[in-house]
Amino acid sequence: MPRKPKKTKPSGKIRIIPLGGLGEIGKNMTVIEYEDEMIAIDCGLGFPDEDMPGIDLVIPDFSYLEANKHRLKGLFLTHGHEDHVGAVPYLLQTVNPPLYGTPLTLGIIKNKLSEHSLPEKPNLCTVNAGDRVKVGAIEVEFIHVNHSIADACALAIHTPLGTVVHTGDFKLDTTPIDGDMMDIVRLGELGRKGVLMLLCESTNAERPGHTPSERNVGESLEYIFTTHRKKRIIIATFSSNVHRVQQIIDTSARHGRKVAITGRSMLNIVSAAIELGYMKVPAGVLIDLNEIKRFKPGELTVVTTGSQGEPMSALYRMAFSDHAQVTLDQNDLVVLSASAIPGNEKTVGRVINELSKKEVEVLHDALVEVHVSGHACQEELKLVHALTKPKYFMPIHGESRHLTAARDLAQHMGIAHKDIFLSEIGKVLEIDASGARFAGEVPAGKILVDGYGIGNVGNIVLRDRRHLAQDGMLVVVATVDPEGKFLLSGPDIVSRGFVYVREAEDLMDEARRVAADALQVALNRRGSIDRMLLKKSVKDDLTKFLYAKTKRKPMILPVIMDV
């Protein structure tokens, strides 16, 4: 009998490198390499922490992609949320790969890119769920999932070594607004064929049970509109939640209300969704915000941004009487149709307090179910594990506690501890025929965006800003004669954020004497005058004096001039 041919092990090597989204919320980005070819998945931004004064946005460090842009075959986008696409314009400043995404995702990207000046024209490639894109030896398949934005997809990355499934953000909604349930059939087919690695989101990995359906919010909206027939209803929600806005419009139309939209991001996304057919608006329901004075309160619904209490948002300006068209009073009902992102609780509370002062009734998730999460809870995460049956598992998209909870869940589903990889930003996971292991690191981290400045604010600048915010600043100005070695004028002291000079004249007079004495002692030393030594003497002596008097350490900036 002829011998059976020996099965040859698949060749090649896969490298999985998270550049964001691990140990944090937002800034999601993952690089997947097969041999010399590379793709990136998502390119999101994050928002600054409290210890980042003046920072507008936080984006991934793109230096690894910039150094390997000749190998980067494409950027694949799972959906259009800011934490997945917000940093795309910044990446395109230095790297210009083809961008692959579903129609709504790319519609949102187009609006973003129109606000940026780019060195090259972007290459936007529209795909639909079910499509496959082949780039070299890698083939990427888009798989429909439910999420709090339309057109969201998971990705199956097919390589000669095996298939990597990246879930993106998802939940299992059996009664979705658009009628299309997550494609669990395709995930099951992939599982039967064999999934090498599962990269699964972890945002709700600590929460037991299932995530409620978006239709639950529709039932709550119906109740709110029925019980507040005479009030103008202002609803704040995430601009990207097209299905939520669709339900608000449908409910308003049933109750004979006109709908006005305010907030730049809300207007941009709604207009893109209507143009692409993801939203259907009954004729005559949408009106311009400038027309609202023509209608009674009970005839109007206003859909707005600002559910997170953002200081420049439309709802914030309404609450603080700074909105050009909308003035709120006791004839209004404000509905916060979103949960506060961790860290935003104070800003949301500030808006609610301000609305309460105006006797405006406020409804939020703690009072009535006006928001449901877009992320999978434990039972849905278990289902994905059961369908895909992965050999290896890496949790993504979450803080450390979320990743750990996802690891424990995977172990409960039967994956061995040694086959689960809790990674970090920049850490390289390498997979080949002999197994999987961590293998070094690549440059990764946070790049801070401040106005037009990208990456020019680092740890030293942040440290100075925190110092200024905590203790203020003193500027000491003096003129010296380096030849005669004596003080010509000053020192004069300017205080900013330390003390109010008119109410602390005695302290300022003593501080001037301390600075003058420090300068004179330094001038009397032998040898040539060292300006740096003069500045250091003033700074050291003043710091000791002020701390002894006030227990504070302001930033001291000596300005020494000579003649």
C-alpha positions in Angstrom: 0.0 0.0 0.0 1.3 3.5 -0.8 2.3 5.5 2.2 0.1 8.3 3.3 1.8 11.6 2.8 2.9 13.3 6.0 1.0 16.4 7.0 3.3 19.4 6.7 3.1 22.1 9.4 1.9 25.4 8.1 4.7 27.8 7.6 5.0 31.5 8.4 4.7 33.7 11.4 1.9 36.0 12.7 2.7 38.9 14.9 -0.1 40.7 16.8 0.9 44.2 18.2 -1.6 46.4 20.1 -0.8 50.1 19.6 -3.7 51.2 21.8 -6.9 50.1 23.6 -5.2 47.9 26.2 -5.2 49.1 29.8 -7.3 52.0 28.8 -10.7 53.0 27.3 -10.3 54.3 23.8 -7.4 54.8 21.4 -8.0 51.4 19.9 -5.5 50.2 17.3 -4.0 46.8 16.6 -1.4 45.8 14.0 -1.4 42.2 12.6 1.6 41.0 10.5 2.1 37.9 8.5 5.7 37.5 7.4 6.7 40.8 5.8 3.1 42.1 5.3 1.2 44.2 7.7 -2.3 45.5 8.3 -3.7 47.8 11.0 -7.2 47.5 12.5 -8.9 50.8 13.7 -7.2 54.0 14.6 -9.0 55.6 17.5 -8.4 58.5 19.9 -8.8 58.8 23.6 -9.7 61.7 25.8 -7.3 63.4 28.3 -7.2 62.4 31.9 -7.5 65.0 34.7 -3.7 65.1 35.0 -3.4 66.3 31.4 -4.3 70.0 31.7 -4.8 71.8 28.3 -4.7 68.5 26.3 -7.5 68.1 23.7 -7.0 64.6 22.5 -4.8 61.5 23.0 -3.8 59.4 19.9 -1.6 56.3 19.5 2.1 56.6 18.8 2.4 55.9 15.0 6.2 55.7 14.9 6.2 51.9 14.3 3.8 52.3 11.4 5.8 55.2 10.0 9.0 53.1 10.1 7.2 50.2 8.3 4.9 52.1 6.0 6.3 50.2 3.0 4.9 47.0 4.6 1.5 48.5 5.6 -1.1 47.1 3.1 -4.2 48.7 4.6 -6.1 50.2 7.5 -9.3 48.2 8.3 -12.0 50.0 10.3 -14.6 48.1 12.3 -17.0 51.0 12.8 -17.3 54.7 13.0 -16.9 55.6 16.7 -14.3 58.1 17.7 -12.3 55.6 19.8 -11.9 53.6 16.6 -11.6 56.2 13.8 -10.9 59.5 15.5 -7.1 59.4 15.0 -7.3 58.6 11.2 -6.6 62.2 10.1 -3.5 62.3 12.3 -2.2 59.0 10.9 -2.7 60.2 7.3 -0.3 63.1 8.0 2.6 60.7 7.7 1.3 57.4 6.5 -1.3 56.9 3.7 -2.5 53.3 3.5 -5.8 52.3 1.8 -8.7 52.7 4.2 -11.3 49.9 4.2 -14.6 50.4 5.9 -18.4 50.1 5.5 -20.4 53.0 3.9 -21.4 54.8 7.1 -17.9 54.4 8.6 -16.3 56.0 5.6 -19.0 58.6 5.5 -18.0 59.7 9.0 -14.3 59.6 8.0 -15.0 61.9 5.0 -16.5 64.5 7.2 -13.5 64.3 9.5 -11.0 64.5 6.8 -12.6 67.6 5.3 -11.5 69.5 8.5 -7.8 68.5 8.0 -5.2 69.5 5.5 -3.5 66.3 4.3 -0.3 65.9 2.3 -1.8 63.2 0.0 -5.3 62.3 -1.1 -6.7 59.5 1.0 -7.6 56.2 -0.6 -11.1 55.3 0.8 -12.3 51.8 -0.2 -15.9 51.0 0.6 -16.8 47.5 1.6 -19.9 45.8 3.0 -20.5 43.0 5.5 -19.6 39.7 3.9 -17.0 41.2 1.6 -13.4 40.0 1.5 -10.3 42.1 0.8 -7.1 40.4 -0.2 -3.9 42.2 0.5 -0.9 40.0 -0.4 -1.1 36.8 1.6 -3.6 38.3 4.1 -7.3 38.2 3.4 -9.7 40.3 5.6 -13.4 39.3 5.8 -16.0 41.7 7.2 -18.7 40.1 9.4 -21.8 42.0 10.5 -22.2 42.6 14.2 -24.7 44.7 16.3 -23.4 47.8 18.1 -24.5 51.2 19.1 -23.7 52.5 15.6 -24.9 51.1 12.3 -22.5 49.3 9.9 -20.3 47.8 12.6 -18.3 44.7 11.7 -16.0 42.1 13.2 -13.0 41.0 11.1 -11.7 37.6 10.2 -8.1 37.8 9.1 -7.2 34.8 7.0 -3.5 33.9 6.7 -1.7 30.8 5.5 -1.0 30.0 9.2 -4.6 30.3 10.3 -7.5 32.7 11.0 -7.5 35.5 13.5 -10.9 36.8 14.5 -11.1 40.4 15.7 -14.6 41.2 17.1 -14.4 45.0 17.1 -17.1 46.4 19.5 -20.2 44.3 19.5 -23.3 43.0 21.3 -25.9 40.4 20.4 -29.2 42.2 19.7 -31.9 39.7 18.6 -34.3 42.6 17.9 -32.0 45.3 16.3 -33.5 48.5 14.9 -32.2 47.8 11.4 -33.5 44.2 11.5 -30.1 42.5 10.9 -28.9 40.4 13.8 -25.2 39.8 14.3 -23.9 37.1 11.9 -23.4 34.3 14.4 -23.8 31.7 11.6 -20.6 32.9 10.0 -18.7 33.0 13.3 -19.8 29.4 13.8 -18.6 28.4 10.4 -15.2 29.9 11.1 -15.1 28.0 14.4 -15.8 24.7 12.7 -13.0 25.3 10.2 -10.6 26.4 13.1 -9.9 29.8 14.6 -6.2 30.3 15.5 -6.6 33.4 17.7 -9.6 35.3 19.0 -9.2 39.0 19.8 -12.4 39.9 21.7 -13.5 43.2 23.2 -13.7 43.3 27.0 -15.5 46.5 27.9 -18.5 44.7 29.7 -16.6 41.6 30.7 -17.4 42.2 34.4 -21.1 42.4 33.8 -23.1 39.2 34.0 -26.1 38.4 31.7 -26.9 39.9 28.4 -26.9 43.5 27.1 -30.5 44.8 26.6 -31.8 45.4 23.1 -31.8 48.9 21.7 -35.6 48.5 21.3 -35.9 48.8 25.1 -35.0 52.5 24.7 -37.8 52.9 22.2 -40.3 51.6 24.7 -39.0 54.2 27.3 -39.1 56.9 24.7 -42.8 56.1 24.0 -43.5 56.3 27.7 -41.7 59.7 28.0 -43.5 61.2 25.0 -46.9 60.0 26.2 -46.5 61.4 29.8 -44.9 64.8 28.7 -47.3 65.8 25.9 -47.1 69.6 26.7 -43.4 69.9 27.2 -40.6 70.5 24.7 -38.4 67.4 24.8 -34.6 67.9 24.5 -32.8 64.6 24.1 -29.0 64.4 24.4 -27.3 61.2 23.0 -24.1 60.1 21.3 -24.2 61.5 17.7 -22.9 58.2 16.3 -25.9 56.3 17.7 -27.9 56.4 14.4 -30.4 53.8 15.6 -31.2 55.9 18.8 -31.7 59.0 16.7 -33.9 57.0 14.3 -36.1 55.9 17.3 -36.3 59.5 18.6 -37.4 60.7 15.1 -40.0 57.9 14.7 -41.5 58.5 18.2 -41.6 62.2 17.6 -43.4 61.7 14.3 -46.0 59.4 15.9 -46.7 62.1 18.5 -47.0 64.9 15.9 -43.8 66.6 16.9 -41.2 68.3 14.7 -37.6 67.4 15.2 -34.7 69.9 15.2 -31.0 68.9 15.5 -28.2 70.8 17.0 -24.5 70.1 17.6 -22.0 69.9 14.8 -21.1 66.2 15.1 -24.8 65.3 15.4 -25.6 67.3 12.2 -22.7 65.7 10.3 -23.5 62.1 11.2 -27.3 62.4 10.8 -26.8 64.0 7.4 -24.4 61.3 6.3 -26.7 58.5 7.6 -29.7 60.0 5.8 -27.7 60.4 2.6 -26.5 56.8 2.7 -29.9 55.4 3.6 -29.2 54.3 7.2 -31.9 56.7 8.5 -35.4 57.2 7.1 -37.1 60.5 8.1 -40.8 61.0 7.4 -41.5 64.0 5.2 -41.8 67.3 7.0 -40.6 66.1 10.4 -37.1 67.6 10.4 -36.9 71.3 10.7 -34.1 73.9 11.0 -33.2 74.9 14.5 -34.0 78.5 13.6 -37.7 77.6 13.0 -38.4 76.3 16.6 -40.0 79.5 17.8 -42.9 78.9 15.4 -44.0 75.9 17.4 -45.5 75.3 20.8 -43.3 73.3 23.3 -45.5 70.2 23.0 -44.9 70.2 19.2 -41.1 70.0 19.4 -38.3 67.6 20.0 -34.6 68.8 19.9 -31.9 66.2 19.4 -28.6 67.4 20.7 -25.0 66.6 21.6 -23.6 67.0 25.1 -24.7 63.8 26.9 -21.2 63.7 28.5 -21.4 67.3 29.7 -18.7 68.5 27.3 -18.1 72.2 28.0 -18.5 73.3 24.3 -21.4 71.0 23.5 -24.9 72.2 22.6 -26.6 70.9 25.8 -23.9 72.5 28.0 -24.5 75.8 26.3 -28.2 75.4 26.7 -27.8 74.7 30.4 -25.6 77.7 31.0 -27.9 80.0 28.9 -25.2 80.4 26.2 -27.0 78.8 23.2 -28.1 81.1 20.4 -31.4 79.5 19.5 -32.5 77.4 22.5 -33.4 78.9 25.9 -34.5 76.3 28.6 -37.2 76.8 31.3 -39.8 74.8 33.2 -41.6 74.0 29.9 -38.7 71.8 28.9 -37.8 68.2 29.6 -34.2 67.1 29.1 -33.4 63.4 28.6 -29.8 62.2 28.9 -30.0 59.1 26.6 -26.4 57.9 27.4 -24.5 56.7 30.4 -21.5 58.8 31.7 -18.2 57.5 30.4 -15.9 56.9 33.4 -14.3 60.2 34.3 -17.2 62.3 33.0 -19.5 61.9 36.0 -18.6 65.4 37.4 -19.2 67.2 34.1 -22.5 65.5 33.6 -23.5 66.3 37.2 -22.6 69.9 36.7 -25.0 70.1 33.7 -27.8 68.4 35.6 -27.4 70.8 38.6 -27.5 73.8 36.3 -30.7 72.5 34.6 -32.2 71.9 38.0 -31.6 75.6 38.9 -33.7 76.5 35.9 -36.4 74.2 37.1 -35.9 72.0 34.0 -37.0 68.4 34.6 -34.1 65.9 33.8 -34.5 62.2 33.1 -31.4 60.0 32.9 -30.5 56.3 33.0 -30.8 56.1 36.8 -34.5 57.1 36.6 -35.7 55.4 33.4 -34.2 53.1 30.8 -33.1 55.7 28.2 -29.8 54.1 27.4 -28.5 50.6 26.8 -24.9 49.6 26.3 -23.5 48.8 22.9 -21.0 46.3 24.3 -21.4 42.5 25.0 -21.9 41.3 28.6 -20.6 37.9 29.8 -23.2 35.6 28.2 -22.6 37.2 24.8 -18.8 36.9 25.2 -19.3 33.2 26.1 -21.3 32.7 23.0 -18.5 34.1 20.8 -16.0 31.8 22.5 -18.4 28.8 22.0 -18.9 29.7 18.3 -15.3 30.4 17.3 -13.5 27.8 19.6 -10.2 29.6 19.4 -6.8 27.9 20.0 -5.4 31.1 21.5 -7.2 34.1 23.1 -6.2 37.8 23.7 -8.7 40.2 25.3 -8.7 43.7 23.9 -10.5 47.0 24.3 -10.6 47.6 28.0 -8.8 48.7 31.2 -6.8 46.1 33.1 -9.8 45.0 35.2 -11.8 44.3 32.0 -9.0 42.4 30.4 -8.6 40.3 33.5 -12.3 39.5 33.7 -12.2 38.5 30.0 -9.3 36.2 30.7 -11.2 34.5 33.6 -14.2 34.1 31.4 -12.1 32.5 28.7 -10.7 30.0 31.2 -14.2 29.2 32.3 -15.0 28.4 28.6 -12.1 25.9 28.6 -9.2 27.7 27.2 -6.0 26.8 29.0 -4.3 29.5 31.0 -1.1 29.2 28.9 -3.1 29.9 25.7 -4.5 33.2 27.0 -2.3 36.3 26.5 -2.9 39.5 28.6 -0.9 41.9 26.5 0.1 45.5 26.8 0.5 48.4 24.3 3.6 47.8 22.2 4.0 44.2 23.3 4.5 41.7 20.4 2.7 38.4 20.4 4.3 35.9 18.0 2.5 32.8 16.6 4.0 30.1 14.4 3.5 26.4 13.9 5.3 25.6 17.2 3.1 27.8 19.4 2.5 31.4 20.7 4.7 33.6 22.8 5.5 37.2 23.6 8.5 38.3 21.6 9.8 41.8 22.4 8.2 45.2 22.1 7.8 48.0 19.5 7.6 51.8 20.1 4.1 52.6 21.4 2.4 54.9 23.8 0.4 58.2 23.9 0.8 61.2 21.7 -0.9 64.3 23.1 -2.7 66.7 20.8 -3.0 70.3 22.0 -4.6 72.6 19.4 -2.6 72.3 16.3 0.4 70.8 18.2 0.8 67.0 17.8 3.3 65.4 20.1 5.0 68.6 21.2 3.6 68.4 24.7 5.4 65.7 26.6 5.9 64.7 30.3 8.0 67.8 31.1 5.5 70.3 29.8 2.6 68.4 31.5 4.6 68.5 34.8 5.1 72.2 34.4 1.3 72.7 33.7 0.4 70.6 36.8 2.9 72.6 38.8 1.4 75.9 37.6 -2.1 74.7 38.3 -1.3 73.6 41.8 0.9 76.4 43.1 1.1 79.2 40.6 4.1 81.1 39.4 6.4 84.0 40.4 8.5 85.9 37.9 11.5 87.7 39.5 13.0 90.5 37.3 16.3 92.1 38.2 19.2 94.1 36.5 22.8 93.6 37.6 26.1 95.2 36.8 28.5 92.2 36.1 31.6 94.5 36.1 30.9 96.3 39.4 29.1 93.2 40.8 26.1 95.0 42.3 22.4 95.1 41.8 21.2 98.0 39.5 17.5 97.6 39.8 14.8 95.3 41.3 14.2 92.7 42.0 10.6 93.1 41.0 8.2 90.2 41.5 5.1 89.4 39.5 2.7 86.8 40.9 0.3 84.7 38.8 -1.8 82.1 40.6 0.2 82.2 43.8 -1.1 85.1 45.9 -3.0 88.3 45.2 -0.2 90.8 45.6 -2.3 93.7 47.0 -3.4 91.4 49.8 0.0 90.0 50.5 2.3 93.1 50.4 4.3 92.1 53.5 5.0 88.7 52.0 6.1 90.2 48.7 8.3 92.8 50.3 10.1 90.0 52.3 10.4 87.9 49.1 12.0 90.8 47.3 14.6 91.2 50.1 15.3 87.4 50.0 15.8 87.6 46.2 18.0 90.7 46.5 20.2 89.1 49.2 20.5 85.9 47.1 21.6 87.9 44.1 24.1 90.0 46.0 25.7 86.9 47.7 26.1 85.3 44.2 27.5 88.5 42.8 30.1 88.8 45.6 31.6 85.4 44.7 35.1 85.3 43.2 35.5 84.9 39.4 33.3 85.9 36.5 29.6 86.2 36.8 27.6 83.1 35.9 24.1 84.0 35.0 22.8 80.5 35.6 24.3 80.6 39.1 22.5 83.9 39.7 19.1 82.4 38.7 19.7 79.2 40.7 20.5 81.2 43.8 17.3 83.3 43.5 15.2 80.2 42.8 16.6 78.1 45.7 16.4 80.8 48.4 13.0 82.0 47.3 11.7 78.4 47.2 12.9 77.8 50.8 11.5 81.1 52.1 8.0 80.8 50.5 7.6 77.2 51.5 8.4 78.1 55.1 5.9 80.9 55.0 3.1 79.3 52.9 3.8 75.6 52.6 3.5 76.1 48.8 6.1 75.8 46.1 5.2 78.1 43.2 7.2 77.9 39.9 9.9 80.6 40.1 11.2 82.1 36.9 14.1 84.5 37.5 14.8 87.0 34.7 18.3 88.5 35.1 19.4 91.3 32.8 22.8 93.0 32.8 24.2 96.2 31.4 
